């Protein structure tokens, strides 16, 4: 094997060698940024692929605390979706968790926020203070400017032992995918009160394409 490899000139940083036909080494040129090596199975040459999943964000830095407000507020641990980076069929999966604090009888509503606009939104959740957990998905149906682009989205949430709340938004809210958009989780408390609100402790965003 070493004497065969020595006959090859790898022309580009990132080139790979693999066993080709007749037991000879073959060169696979470097793939484009973000591509992944994909097996074609026994007897088939490997190739680069841009399909699959990609971890876009994994943060365990606590957000700023939302407290004493009834105004819908996006937790400041977010991911910015770059202009024109989404394609039809892409799915963004968001997992998040944090802490809910309640000083009275307030309820909590969570939503999946894109560009500051609420997509899928939970019903009001009534729970004492405790940890909250969210799973949300955004599926790209069409891309383009506002009025052309459309999403399907869903979100499920629970606080402590309270049963989860699920919402599905089929039509989206006319997003504009040609500009940068901040993706995150928003919280709305039913009433402002000192000691009522929460923090986001962990968030991850995975892109499936």
N, C-alpha and C positions, 0 to 999 in steps of 0.2 A: 504493500500500500504506500509506504513513504516514497518509493522510487517512482510510482505513478504520479503522486501529487507533485513531485519536484518538476515534472514536465509541464505543469500548468502555470499559466500566468493569470493571477486574479487581478483583473483590471481596475476594480472599484472597491473601495472600502465597503464591506458588507456583503460581498460576493460569497457564495457558499458552494461547496463541492458535495456531490452525491453520487451514489453508484448508478451508473447509467446502463445502456444496452451493452451486451457482450462483456459485462463485468468491468467496464472502463469507467473512470471518473468523468463526470460531466459537471459543467459550471452552471449555476443558477445565479443570474445577475441580481444585484441588490434590489429589493422591493421599494416601493414608494413609502414615504413616511406613514406610519399607522397601519401598514399591511401586516398580515400574519402568515406564517408558513403553514400551508395546508397539504395534508397527505392525500394523494389520489388513490391509495390502497396499494397492495402488492403488485409489482410489475408496472406501476404507473409513476411517472416523474412527479416530484413535488412541485408546488407552485405557490405563488404569493396570492393572498386573498384579502380583500378589504371588508368582506362580510364577517359577521360575528358580533361579539359584544366588546365594549370598551369601557373601562372605568374612567369616568370623567371627573368625579369628585369623591373624595373620602375625607371627611373632616370630623374631628372629635374635639375641636375647640368650641367651648360654650359660647353661645350667642349672647348679645346683650339681653337683659331681662326686660320683658314687656310687663308693665305694672301700672295699675290705676288708670286704665283707659278703656273706653268702649269703642274706640276707633280701630278698624281693621288694620293690623300691623304685620308686615312681613319680617320674620326673624332674619337677622342680618348675616346668617350663615347661608350663602346662596351660591349658585353656579350661573355664570353668564354664557348663554348660548350665542355663539358668534353669528354675525350676519351671514345669511345664505349658506349655513352649514347643515341645515336639515334637508332631508330628502323624503319623498313620499314613501310611506311604509316604515320610517324610522320610529322606534319606540324609546322613550326616555323613562326609565324606572327610577323612582325616588323612594328611598327608605329613610325614615327619620325618627328620632325619639328625643324626649326631653322631660321636663318637669312641669306639672300644672300646680299652681298655688291658688287656693280659694279662701277668702276671708269671710264669705257670707254664703248667699244662695245663688251665686252667679253660675252661668253655664258657659261652655266653650264651644266655639265653631272653628273648624280648621278648613283651609282650602289650599289647593295646588295653584300657586301663583306663577303666571308667565307674563313678563313685561309689565308687572304691577297689576294685572287683571286676574280676577278669580276665575279659575276653570272649575273643575269638580269641587263641590263644597259639601261638607258633612252637615247633618242635622245638628241641632244643639245637643251637647252632651252634658248631663248633670252628674257630677262626681265630686267627691271630696278631693283634697290635695293628693297627688300621686304622680307616678310616671305615665307618660303618654307615648303611644307608638303609632306610626303612620306608614302606610304603603300606598303609593300612588303611581299611576302610569299615564303617560301622554303619548298618543299615537298620532302621527302626522298623516292627515288625509289628503290635503293639498297644500302647496307652498305658494308664496308670493306676498303681495302687499295686503293690507287690511281690506276685507271684503272678498278676497280671493282665497287666501289661505284658510284652512280649517283643521281642527283637531278633534279627536275623541279622547276623553280623559276619564279617569276614575280615581277615587280615593277611599280608603278605609282607615278608620281611626278608633282607638279606644284609650280610655284613661283608667289606670289601675285595673280593677276587676269589672268595670262597667263594660257591657257588651259593645262591640264595635259599631260604628256608624259608617254606612257605605253610600256613596253617591256616584252616579255615572252621568257624564256630560257628553252627549253624542255629537252635538253640533259645534261645540267650542264657542269662542267669542270673537271671531274675525281677527285673529292675530296677524301680525306683519312679520314674516320670517326673513325679510330682506334687511333687517336691522338687528343690532344686538338686543337681546332680551334676557332679563334676569329671571331665573327659575328658582323657586323656593317654596317655603311653607308659610302661610299666614295664619294668624290667630285673631279671632274677634271675641271679646268678652261681652256678656249681655249687659254689664254695667261696670262703670269704673269704680274701683274701690282699692284703697291702699292694701297691699298684700295679695291682690288678685291678679293673676297673669301667668307668666311662665317663661321658661328658657328652652332653647333647643340645644341639646347636648351632642348629638351625632347626626350626620346626614351623609348619604351617599347617592350618587347619580350614575347610572349605568346606561349606555346607549346600545340598543340592539338595532342592527341594520342588515 
